[in-house]
Amino acid sequence: MNCFIKGYNKKHRKDKNQICVALAANEDNIPFIHETYPGNVHDSEEFSRIVEKIINRLTELNICSENLVLF
């Protein structure tokens, strides 16, 4: 999959290829999951997909996700 795709970023630059990164970290700011996705995918679309991956990763690490807070 080619992630470098022309997109429309927050600086209104649609002429540049871009790549997006989703990163989740714990309360100590230590990352426990990351994912790259194409530059033309809106953040809100990826956010809905990554939440399940975060919960799955926490389960793999034997961490309870009941009190999960996303911000």
N, CA, C and O atoms as a DFTB+ gen file, in Angstrom:
284 C
 N C O
     1  1       0.848      -1.183       0.000
     2  2       0.000       0.000       0.000
     3  2       0.887       1.238       0.000
     4  3       1.812       1.342       0.806
     5  1       0.615       2.153      -0.881
     6  2       1.345       3.413      -0.935
     7  2       0.669       4.420      -0.018
     8  3      -0.461       4.837      -0.272
     9  1       1.353       4.810       1.041
    10  2       0.772       5.762       1.994
    11  2       1.003       7.205       1.581
    12  3       0.288       8.096       2.042
    13  1       1.986       7.458       0.722
    14  2       2.276       8.829       0.311
    15  2       1.324       9.232      -0.811
    16  3       1.558       8.938      -1.984
    17  1       0.260       9.905      -0.428
    18  2      -0.796      10.290      -1.358
    19  2      -1.120      11.757      -1.133
    20  3      -1.062      12.251      -0.007
    21  1      -1.457      12.436      -2.197
    22  2      -1.877      13.827      -2.039
    23  2      -3.149      13.874      -1.204
    24  3      -4.110      13.150      -1.466
    25  1      -3.138      14.716      -0.221
    26  2      -4.287      14.862       0.667
    27  2      -4.553      16.334       0.912
    28  3      -3.967      17.196       0.258
    29  1      -5.422      16.616       1.839
    30  2      -5.773      17.996       2.169
    31  2      -5.532      18.157       3.655
    32  3      -6.350      17.740       4.476
    33  1      -4.396      18.768       4.002
    34  2      -4.048      18.849       5.408
    35  2      -4.561      20.133       6.060
    36  3      -5.208      20.959       5.417
    37  1      -4.260      20.278       7.335
    38  2      -4.761      21.416       8.111
    39  2      -4.140      22.748       7.689
    40  3      -4.655      23.811       8.037
    41  1      -3.045      22.693       6.949
    42  2      -2.428      23.924       6.430
    43  2      -2.899      24.212       5.006
    44  3      -2.348      25.070       4.316
    45  1      -3.924      23.483       4.581
    46  2      -4.545      23.672       3.261
    47  2      -3.562      23.438       2.116
    48  3      -3.654      24.077       1.068
    49  1      -2.618      22.513       2.326
    50  2      -1.658      22.162       1.288
    51  2      -2.099      20.868       0.634
    52  3      -1.785      19.785       1.127
    53  1      -2.823      20.966      -0.469
    54  2      -3.259      19.756      -1.163
    55  2      -2.341      19.387      -2.318
    56  3      -2.618      18.445      -3.060
    57  1      -1.241      20.132      -2.473
    58  2      -0.296      19.865      -3.552
    59  2       0.852      18.964      -3.115
    60  3       1.681      18.589      -3.944
    61  1       0.923      18.610      -1.852
    62  2       2.027      17.814      -1.322
    63  2       1.570      16.396      -0.996
    64  3       0.450      16.179      -0.534
    65  1       2.461      15.436      -1.244
    66  2       2.197      14.075      -0.788
    67  2       2.335      14.060       0.721
    68  3       3.207      14.724       1.282
    69  1       1.479      13.307       1.368
    70  2       1.574      13.241       2.819
    71  2       1.261      11.841       3.315
    72  3       0.633      11.036       2.628
    73  1       1.716      11.581       4.515
    74  2       1.463      10.320       5.202
    75  2       0.968      10.679       6.595
    76  3       1.402      11.674       7.176
    77  1       0.069       9.876       7.126
    78  2      -0.483      10.146       8.455
    79  2      -0.038       9.048       9.410
    80  3       0.185       7.906       9.006
    81  1       0.087       9.410      10.676
    82  2       0.508       8.468      11.701
    83  2      -0.451       8.549      12.875
    84  3      -0.746       9.636      13.373
    85  1      -0.935       7.399      13.314
    86  2      -1.731       7.307      14.543
    87  2      -0.814       6.707      15.605
    88  3      -0.122       5.722      15.348
    89  1      -0.811       7.299      16.790
    90  2       0.062       6.847      17.865
    91  2      -0.711       6.869      19.167
    92  3      -1.374       7.856      19.484
    93  1      -0.629       5.783      19.925
    94  2      -1.257       5.724      21.249
    95  2      -0.163       5.467      22.276
    96  3       0.714       4.625      22.079
    97  1      -0.233       6.210      23.374
    98  2       0.762       6.090      24.437
    99  2       0.059       5.939      25.774
   100  3      -1.101       6.322      25.927
   101  1       0.770       5.379      26.737
   102  2       0.189       5.232      28.069
   103  2       0.362       6.527      28.867
   104  3       0.838       7.534      28.343
   105  1      -0.028       6.483      30.138
   106  2       0.024       7.701      30.956
   107  2       1.450       8.190      31.200
   108  3       1.650       9.332      31.613
   109  1       2.441       7.336      30.947
   110  2       3.847       7.728      31.063
   111  2       4.420       8.172      29.719
   112  3       5.632       8.337      29.576
   113  1       3.546       8.362      28.742
   114  2       3.915       8.784      27.386
   115  2       4.781       7.765      26.649
   116  3       5.581       8.124      25.785
   117  1       4.612       6.507      26.996
   118  2       5.320       5.434      26.303
   119  2       4.378       4.849      25.247
   120  3       3.316       4.328      25.586
   121  1       4.761       4.931      23.980
   122  2       3.889       4.407      22.918
   123  2       3.696       2.896      23.041
   124  3       4.637       2.162      23.345
   125  1       2.461       2.444      22.802
   126  2       2.206       1.007      22.796
   127  2       1.566       0.543      21.496
   128  3       1.388      -0.659      21.297
   129  1       1.218       1.459      20.614
   130  2       0.712       1.088      19.291
   131  2       0.897       2.289      18.359
   132  3       0.774       3.443      18.769
   133  1       1.192       1.985      17.106
   134  2       1.255       3.038      16.090
   135  2       0.808       2.447      14.760
   136  3       0.843       1.233      14.556
   137  1       0.400       3.307      13.884
   138  2      -0.025       2.865      12.557
   139  2       0.118       4.031      11.591
   140  3      -0.196       5.174      11.925
   141  1       0.592       3.731      10.400
   142  2       0.615       4.742       9.344
   143  2      -0.558       4.471       8.413
   144  3      -0.985       3.330       8.237
   145  1      -1.061       5.533       7.829
   146  2      -2.174       5.394       6.893
   147  2      -2.070       6.477       5.831
   148  3      -1.394       7.484       6.039
   149  1      -2.735       6.280       4.692
   150  2      -2.594       7.196       3.556
   151  2      -2.967       8.636       3.898
   152  3      -3.836       8.896       4.730
   153  1      -2.294       9.547       3.239
   154  2      -2.496      10.964       3.492
   155  2      -3.851      11.501       3.087
   156  3      -4.202      12.619       3.465
   157  1      -4.618      10.744       2.333
   158  2      -5.934      11.232       1.919
   159  2      -7.064      10.681       2.791
   160  3      -8.236      10.860       2.462
   161  1      -6.725      10.011       3.900
   162  2      -7.729       9.490       4.830
   163  2      -7.945      10.526       5.929
   164  3      -6.985      10.983       6.550
   165  1      -9.193      10.894       6.168
   166  2      -9.508      11.887       7.195
   167  2      -9.251      11.305       8.582
   168  3      -9.481      10.120       8.822
   169  1      -8.771      12.151       9.490
   170  2      -8.457      11.712      10.852
   171  2      -9.626      10.995      11.517
   172  3      -9.431       9.982      12.189
   173  1     -10.831      11.510      11.336
   174  2     -11.993      10.917      12.012
   175  2     -12.264       9.492      11.523
   176  3     -12.725       8.651      12.295
   177  1     -11.981       9.216      10.253
   178  2     -12.143       7.854       9.732
   179  2     -11.154       6.908      10.401
   180  3     -11.518       5.811      10.824
   181  1      -9.920       7.335      10.490
   182  2      -8.885       6.486      11.083
   183  2      -9.116       6.313      12.577
   184  3      -8.868       5.236      13.118
   185  1      -9.584       7.348      13.246
   186  2      -9.810       7.266      14.689
   187  2     -10.789       6.149      15.017
   188  3     -10.571       5.388      15.960
   189  1     -11.853       6.048      14.256
   190  2     -12.838       5.000      14.529
   191  2     -12.253       3.605      14.307
   192  3     -12.653       2.655      14.979
   193  1     -11.312       3.474      13.373
   194  2     -10.679       2.176      13.124
   195  2      -9.635       1.839      14.186
   196  3      -9.503       0.683      14.589
   197  1      -8.903       2.840      14.631
   198  2      -7.781       2.571      15.531
   199  2      -8.237       2.239      16.949
   200  3      -7.506       1.579      17.688
   201  1      -9.430       2.683      17.343
   202  2      -9.907       2.419      18.704
   203  2      -9.960       0.918      18.980
   204  3      -9.514       0.469      20.036
   205  1     -10.492       0.150      18.055
   206  2     -10.551      -1.302      18.250
   207  2      -9.151      -1.898      18.317
   208  3      -8.909      -2.821      19.095
   209  1      -8.231      -1.384      17.512
   210  2      -6.856      -1.880      17.551
   211  2      -6.198      -1.560      18.893
   212  3      -5.413      -2.355      19.410
   213  1      -6.519      -0.401      19.448
   214  2      -5.980      -0.035      20.761
   215  2      -6.491      -1.009      21.818
   216  3      -5.718      -1.501      22.639
   217  1      -7.777      -1.282      21.796
   218  2      -8.361      -2.208      22.776
   219  2      -7.752      -3.600      22.625
   220  3      -7.446      -4.253      23.622
   221  1      -7.575      -4.056      21.394
   222  2      -6.949      -5.363      21.165
   223  2      -5.516      -5.397      21.686
   224  3      -5.087      -6.384      22.285
   225  1      -4.782      -4.314      21.455
   226  2      -3.386      -4.254      21.924
   227  2      -3.328      -4.255      23.446
   228  3      -2.480      -4.928      24.032
   229  1      -4.216      -3.514      24.087
   230  2      -4.253      -3.511      25.549
   231  2      -4.567      -4.906      26.086
   232  3      -4.000      -5.333      27.092
   233  1      -5.469      -5.607      25.413
   234  2      -5.801      -6.975      25.815
   235  2      -4.577      -7.881      25.691
   236  3      -4.320      -8.700      26.573
   237  1      -3.819      -7.736      24.597
   238  2      -2.585      -8.511      24.420
   239  2      -1.598      -8.250      25.548
   240  3      -0.862      -9.148      25.956
   241  1      -1.584      -7.017      26.051
   242  2      -0.660      -6.635      27.120
   243  2      -1.237      -6.899      28.509
   244  3      -0.641      -6.519      29.518
   245  1      -2.406      -7.556      28.556
   246  2      -3.102      -7.841      29.821
   247  2      -3.411      -6.576      30.613
   248  3      -3.269      -6.545      31.836
   249  1      -3.831      -5.543      29.909
   250  2      -4.211      -4.278      30.533
   251  2      -5.709      -4.101      30.344
   252  3      -6.223      -4.244      29.235
   253  1      -6.395      -3.795      31.416
   254  2      -7.847      -3.599      31.368
   255  2      -8.161      -2.328      30.576
   256  3      -7.554      -1.283      30.809
   257  1      -9.094      -2.418      29.656
   258  2      -9.452      -1.254      28.839
   259  2     -10.765      -0.618      29.280
   260  3     -11.266       0.284      28.608
   261  1     -11.333      -1.073      30.403
   262  2     -12.613      -0.529      30.872
   263  2     -12.556       0.966      31.148
   264  3     -13.508       1.690      30.858
   265  1     -11.457       1.425      31.700
   266  2     -11.323       2.836      32.074
   267  2     -10.507       3.621      31.056
   268  3      -9.894       4.635      31.387
   269  1     -10.505       3.149      29.827
   270  2      -9.738       3.788      28.761
   271  2     -10.249       5.198      28.499
   272  3     -11.449       5.417      28.340
   273  1      -9.327       6.147      28.457
   274  2      -9.658       7.540      28.156
   275  2      -8.864       7.939      26.920
   276  3      -7.641       7.802      26.888
   277  1      -9.557       8.429      25.915
   278  2      -8.908       8.872      24.679
   279  2      -9.038      10.378      24.562
   280  3     -10.123      10.934      24.738
   281  1      -7.928      11.035      24.264
   282  2      -7.966      12.485      24.029
   283  2      -6.894      12.884      23.070
   284  3      -6.763      14.064      22.745
